[in-house]
Structures are given as structure tokens and as C-alpha cells.
């Protein structure tokens, strides 16, 4: 490809709202352009990378016996309501009506539709396992889009689904996908953690995310420094410190205290001369219908909203506003851990295990002039729901070995799910067993975003000059730079090298521009990030300059040797 004819050229400066490296570099390098918030166009350079990622993933899917298929983007709402996924997805599920008034969901995921498709074939045990995958556009009306193609409202995903006779057979395929995703990460040069994860609106109770370490990532994982335990913070467990374990249980006392004197945890710690973990902290969230949910933890911990949502069977929660708190007669900083009986089902309490296991705590029912001390859960207050709702923290003790946890910022690259009968029970997902009886199939699902893969790769592989593409997905293998092209001898030499590379089956981007300075050409080559740069000029004489994008030094070698270097790699 001649650069002079390439649609989509480099741009020197990113836009002011671009914060992540991948967002900036993919825009500057001429790979993508934004059509509207969260919706992107892939220009020719970007589409070449996109297609190579699709091909790479397809290769790994075929290795484990997955067959490619495709389902419609518009999906009848009845298939979503069977599992209440329409409610679980909430406002992020995009919907549309046709001219006849029929309502459809724009494909956000495919579990229900694919299960219906498989069930219609009336499979027997001889047909199992069935493993299918597709590459299809997804639509999710994200409240907040971030980082260009890293989190978009319309994107392409490889999603796969498998159906099995037994759970044992399912786990073999789950392991196959686990291994395939590991290979995909390695082929893209992505260091990764495969961590226990929350399944979210997709359902199921067992899943793994493939998380890529990145300082600017939007996810956080907890990793044990002593054993192999790792999990997304939305799922991570840790050992609670047993507060005041060696103290005798004291009688609760109500003391005089102006509530403006000790409203925050730090103020309470100073007032009582006790550490933060001795305080009772209550944090309010609200359901989609406006009802409040109050999570209660010790003062040194934070409430994880995803854990809290799952504890009450909700898909997601919002942080409560001051107006919400006023509706039950309290204000921020004086939220009670008990005593809202008059509000009936308007308030749900969830108590963390840190409170359950503690003794002689402080606060939890602050009034304008009083505060309780020596509060003990189970005696002084108690709620129906007790659960792990706390955010893990750096230095917390590992639930598996007792070692210390570290927190690492990451980007989610892929996700694999174990559903068992979650979908098949609602979508008639039966097979006929050896004895002639109908039984529910075990099911799993497995997803990787294509654009997200591209952006994640750039986040990992770049420097201060631009992108450094792994060879397998680079838009071209060689960036051929011709200088002094006004010299006929040089031009003929470069043109011949270009043709020789093409005949050898090497993908080449040839910078044949005559009005651009050498410095600009080199800057563009670094920005675009193609693995090999070859330079031909008066200065190189009978030789050619060969440089790998990830190295500082170059080699000056004869043309034949340059070609053999490229071909052999």
C-alpha cells in the first residue's frame, strides 16, 4: 500500500478529552475516528488490525472445536424476559420497535437466543458437546463511555457458547476456553491475570476475567503476594480483623455528643481515641425503584456496591443522594445502622461480616446530642441479611493462605462464564439422554471484545513516540520509507524493493510521499508502529537501513540480506 493513497493520515495532536494512550494513539495514527459518543469508525489501518485480531481468535476457537455461526442483531424481547435479563440489564439494554409495533432488544449478548436455537434442534447426548462462536456487533447503552474503543456503546465481540451433557464435560470445555484465552493473550504479548469475577447482568455464579495490568485501567483486582489467589475486587474475599477480640462484651451506653463534633469516621476516631475499625459505618445506596439499601461495615472498610447489590438480589445500585437520605429523616454523616422500622420496606440493611465478628463498637445510631458506644451486633441490633459487602484493601489478609493482598489496576480483556442451568432452564434447553429422558444441558459462555483487544494491546505496547504493534496483528509488516525520491536512481531502487517484498508475500506500507521531510516520515512510522522500518536514501547507498520498531538501533545491510531478515522473522 502506498501511503500517498492511504485513506486516513496521521494527526499530530490528540483531542483535549483524550486521556488514555490507546485513545490518543489510535486517533493520531489514523486507525479510528469517532462518529458519536461511544461509536467508532475503523479506518483502513484500523480495520486491518481489527480483522487480524478476529482471525487470530478464530484460529484459537477452531483449535478447541468451536464452530462459527451468527444470530440476528434484533432479538425479540420475549427471549430477554424469560430470564428477567431485561430488568437485570436495565437502562443499558437498547430497544427498538418495528413498523408493526413489535419490540426488539438490540443485541447486548446472545445467551438466550443461542440457547433457543440449540434447543430447536432437539439434540441428543450424541450431539453434545455443542460449541459455537460468532463475531457480531453489540449494543450497550453505557452511562459513561471512556477511553475510545476501550469502552464503547457499539462494539464488536467474539462471543461463544457451549452446551453439555454433564457438569464434568462442561468443565473440560471451560478449561479449553481458559487455555485458549491464555494463548490469545500470549500471542498479543499481553501479561494477564485470570481472576475470579462477578458475572453481573449476564447471570451465573462462577466466572473468570482475563485482566491485563494497566495503570490507567478502570478495573481493580486483588492478588495475593504469597499464593495464586486472585479476584476482581467485586468478587474478592479477605479475612476480617476480629475487632476487640480479647475484650469482654460491655453493656451499650448512650453518651452525650454533639453530632457536629463527630460525623466522619476520622472525627469519631479522634473523639473516642479508638482506631477506625472500632467505628460503625453505614453507607446508603438505592435500587432502580428508589428504595434504599444501607450497607454496614466497620469504619476502616468501604462498601463495594456490586457485592451489596448481589446480597439483595439486584443487578446494580446507585449511590443515594442527600434528598434520598432526607426522605427517611437522616442526613449525610448521621446515617443509622438500625432503627428505621417506621419506613417498612423502604429501607433494606445488609451487615458485613466485619460487624458480625466485632465487639464493643462505637456509633451506628447518632442523634443530635447523643451517640452509642460498646455496640454489639446480635444483641443491640440485628438484620436479616449478613454478607461479604466490603471492598478489599491493600495489605488485607488472603482468604486462601493468610498472606497479604495487593491491589492492581487492570483492563478486562476477556470473560468466561459457567452458567449450569441458568439459561437452559428458561429456554427449554433439553437434550435426550441415553435412557430416553429429557435433561437440561449445562451451559457456558465466553467473550472477547475486538476493539477492546486492539486498545488493550496499544495500552501495553507503546512508547512516547507511538504504537508498537505485535507482529501478528500489525496492519503491515514493513514500513518502507523512501527518501530523496526526486532522485530517479533512488526512486527506482525503492520501487524495486517494494515490488520484491510484495512478491514475497510481505505486507508493506510504502511511504512514497515526496513533499514530506524525513523527520515527518520517521515520526509517522514510529506513531503507526509497524514492526519493521526499512529506509532507502542517498545516505544508505547500495544498502538499506533496517530497524525494528521496539529497538533503538538499526542495521545497514545489503538489500538481499534486508529481505531475508524480514522474510525469516
Secondary structure, DSSP 8 states (H G I E B T S, - for coil): -BGGG-SS---SS--TT--SHHHHHHHHTTSEEEEETTEEEE-HHHHHHHHHHHHHHHHHHHHTT-EE----SEEETHHHHTTTHHHHHGGGB-EEE-TT--EEEE-S--HHHHHHHHHHT--BGGG--EEEEEEEEEEB--SS-BTGGGB-SEEEEEEEEEEESSHHHHHHHHHHHHHHHHHHHHHTT---EEEE---GGG--SEEEEEEEE-TT-SEEEEEESSSS-EEETTT--EE---TTTTS-----EEEE--TTTS-SHHHHHHHHT--GGGBEEEEEEE-TTS-EEEEEEETT--B-HHHHHHHTT-S--EE--HHHHHTTT--TT---SS--GGGGGGEEEEEEHHHHT--SEE-SS--SSEEEEEE-BTTTB--SEEE--B---TT-EETTTS-BEEEEEEEEEEEEEEEETTTTTTTT-EEE-TTS-EEE-EEEEEEEEHHHHHHHHHHHSEETTEE---GGG-S-SEEEEE--TTSHHHHHHHHHHHHHHHHTT--EEEE--SSS-HHHHHHHHHHHT-SEEEEESTTTTTEEEEEETT-S--EEEEHHHHHHHHHH-
